[in-house]
Amino acid sequence: MRIKWFSLVRVTGLLLVLLYHFFKAQFPGGFIGVDIFFTFSGFLITALIIDEYGRTESFDLLGFFKRRFYRIVPPLVLMVLVTIPFTFFVKPDFVADIGKQAAATLGFTTNWYEIFTGSSYESQFIPHLFVHTWSLAIEVHFYIIWAVAMWLLSKRQLEPIRFRGTIFAVSAVLFGLGFLSMFIRAFFTENLSLIYYSTISHSFAFFLGAIFATISGVSEATNRFKKNSQLWSTKRVILYFVGSFLMLLLLTFVLAFDNLLTFLFGFVLATLFASTMIYSARVLHEKTPNIKEPAMINFFADISYGLYLFHWPFYVIFSQLVSNWLAVLLTMFFSILFSSLSFYVLEPFIAGKQPKIWGLEFDLRPYWKILVGIGSALALLLVIVSAMAPKMGKFESDLLVNSLKQSQNNITRSYMVTAGDVDALSDVAIIGDSVALRSQNAFAEIMPKAQLDAAVSRNFEDAYAIFQNQADTGSLAQTVVIAVGVNSTAGYEEETQKYIDGLPKGHRLVFVTPYNAKAMGDVKAVRDYELKLARKYDYVEVADWYKAALDHPEIWGGTDGVHYSDADTAGADLYVTTVNKAVERVAKQPAKK
């Protein structure tokens, strides 16, 4: 039984994910699209199990796993194999450790792989091509655990109504445990990605969907649901449906991944709105017996899983080669092509059914050997690329080397100061992020006396903790350079003002304006405010990296839009020179009085 308007729920989840990946600066909270998928999966799987038990008073566990296999595995394998040839168009960094990534993907353990490698969901300099399958891994974990639990429950031979009630109680407990796990852990970790990738902490959406399945259902609907379907007006149902959609859309504008409130309340709100949308769609199905869903909506709902799988690696690759809009168009073209072939041709063929596209049936058996040959060639290519791929990309290895150099330099400075060489302690200290860290060699050459303290993914708040500690201990340099901002554009006015207020007398301050080609509006707002501070306070100056980056497009070829190209030293030299000139300017101005 196909429920009308469920397709709109699927398409909503897909739309939010695509907007987030393609236009992250405009839709920073679009990652909740995954939670819509989770909620819908929990609802649909549980409803279908209840329906099956209502008909047969049993649950066919093997049949369930076979259906999941035919739906999940073929497009996943196709995505991995098709992606590999496209990697020859980008630099080797993108296939670093690709063998383990592919193994984790096909083994449904991508979320654990990302956790164990210390990955950050939003701050990957070279994005993993298969990182998006973390959500599929959690979904498969849910399918396995939930199906086994339902199979064991079915063995108790309960009455259908008690079977449904028991599922409600178990779902409610598991929902509460999952939500509390995310809520409590959010207070005790600096890397929120560890919670985001966690099967336990991020599973509560499935169980809220399961709760709604027990109070509505698909074929086996509850009496309460039937009454609501009769009592609620069509206008009221549409209001609930559209309202929940608009609230989900609103969350995509206001949520930020690195914000604690997102993990405390954001995800659970998204799940609640998704559940409301699902329930409303189920009622709307009953209220509109003579209305058909638009064919285009059905089409995108059918291929939504494949589209989700294919879009990310294609977008990562194409965005390295062309402008963002052209990358989006190419991504959508190839993703729709391959996901359609998967859903309408490959999946039914593997399941032993007749492939059919737009009502036209065709026989693939004469081409079986050719298809096997192509698949084998792509599989061999995957093995070869995995064997030849570097264990770590050049970008990450450079950051590691620069971090070690920075530590060595700081140890050397500390030793020399202890030994009595007071000139070894520079009057300039740079507290920076990964862009500053990449410029370690240039700092050593152009500003050899400056003390660099930079780290990956550092934001205003992290930098201020270092700044405040040095101010409290009297070890703060005479001129302090704050080279962060790209990782924390939210709340920049309050964050930058902390440095102004916390700067001790007799010191000067330099802000390095952030640059991010994929979030120009956000970084420009930070830059404009920092320029305003420099005009207001004599002891504040700006190193305008934003303007320097715009004036030198040649340093951005094939990059992520945040970190300049490593093809030569031009980007690093420009960055450090920009900082150095600002330090020279502020030195001519009075210190804070």
PyMOL commands that set and color helices and strands:
alter all, ss='L'
color gray80, all
select helices_A, chain A and resi 6-22+30-56+61-89+92-95+98-106+110-116+131-154+160-185+193-196+204-215+223-231+234-254+260-287+295-302+304-318+324-350+365-388+394-418+422-424+434-438+440-446+460-473+492-502+520-536+545-551+553-555+570-587
alter helices_A, ss='H'
color red, helices_A
select strands_A, chain A and resi 356-357+360-361+428-432+451-454+479-483+508-512+540-543
alter strands_A, ss='S'
color yellow, strands_A
deselect
rebuild
show_as cartoon
